[in-house]
Amino acid sequence: MYITLTSFSDVLAHRHRRAQMAGRASVEFYVGLALKAKNERGGNAAVLEDAFVIRTFKNGLGVFVSKYGFVCSHSLCKTNLFHETWY
């Protein structure tokens, strides 16, 4: 009985995690559609919003856009250039 209950809870946790990820992807998809429509109505003007930097990488940033409620990554350069006098 214990093995069956454990496997059932594992399957339930797996399905719950997948449902959470699908919901987040859906939100990001519809936010993207809304931003695209807003951009087309505004005559291809850039959409500027406040964002919080939540993570830094060697070649970019991870930001949280609070107005739309999603996290995205932005790369700052295509290559990782390093020069000792820059730091």
N, C-alpha and C positions, 0 to 999 in steps of 0.2 A: 504494500500500500504506500509506503514512504517513497519508493522509487517512482511510482505513478504520479504522486502528488508533486514531487520535485520536477519531473519532466513537464507536467502540466503548467507549473508556475514559470518554468523557463520559456515555454512556448508563449505563454501569456505576456511575459515581459518583452519577448522578442517582437510580438505583434504590436504591443503598446509603443515600443520605440520606433517601429516602422511607421505607425500612424502619426506619431509626433513629427517625424521627419517629412512625411508627405504633407502634413498641414503647413509646416514652415516653408516648404518648397512652393506650395500653392500661394501662400501670402506673398512670397518674393516674386512669383510670376505675375500676379495681379497688380502688384505695386509697379513692376516694370511696364506693364501695359498702361497703367494710369500715367506714369511719367512720360511714356512715349506719346500718349494722346495730349498731355499737357504741353509737351514740346512742339507737337504739330500745330496746336491751336495758337501758340505764342510766336509762330513764325520762325521756328528752329532756334529759338533763344535757349541758352543754357539754363538748366535748373540748378539753382544754388541753394543748399541747405546746410545747416550746422551739423557737424559730426564730431564724435569723440574718438580719439585714437585709443584703441584698446590693446594693440599689439604692434610691435615693430619687427621688421625682418631686415635682412641684409640689403634687399633691393625693393622694399616697399613697406606699406602700412596696412594694418587691419583696422577698419573704422566702423563705428556704430552710428547709424543715422537714426536719431531718436524720433523724428517726425514720422518716418515710415516704418520704423521698428525692425530694421534688418541690419545684418553685419555683412560687410563686403571687404574685399582686398583690392588694393591699388598698387601697381608696381611703379616705382619711381624712375627706373632705368632698365634697359634691356640687358646690360652686362654688369657684372660686379667688378668695377674698377677700384683698385686700391693703390693709394700712394701714401707713403709714410708721413708726408708733410701736411696732409689734409686733416690729420687727427691730432 
